Amino acid sequence: MKLHELSDNPGATKKRMRVARGPGSGKGKMGGRGIKGQEIPFGCFDQWL
């Protein structure tokens, strides 16, 4: 067995989903981050207060 003959089992890997790339993508607008007011989209800003 050589390195170029290795592969994952069928179903072991999935394509990476690109989030926040428009409403037609299935993960558009908020990109799975929900509705969190001031914290979106970059997280909490308490460290600068």
N, C-alpha and C positions, 0 to 999 in steps of 0.2 A: 504494500500500500504506500502510495506516495502522497505528498501534500496536495497536489492538484486534483487528487481523486476524492478528497474529503468533502463532505457536504452535510448540511443539517437535515434532520428528518423532515418529511413533509408535514407542514403545520407547526413547526417549531418556531418559526419567526414570522412576524407580521410587518407589513409596510408601515413606516412611521407616518402618523397623521400630522399634516401641517395645519396648525390652528390659527384662527384670526385672519383668514384669507378670503373673506367675503361670505355672504349669506348662502351661496350655492354650494359651499364646501362641506356643509354639515356641522362645522365647528366655527362659524363666523362670529362677527361682532365682538362679543366679550371673550371668546376663545376659551370657554370653560372656566373662567374666573368668577362668574356670578356677578351680582350687583352689590358692590360693597362701598358705594359712595366715594369718599376721598381717597381711599386706599387703592383704587384701580387706576391704571393698570400696572403700577410699578411696586406695589406693596406699601408698607407703613413708612411714614416720613417722620416718626418720633425722634429719630436720631439727630435731626437738625433743629428740633425745637428747644 
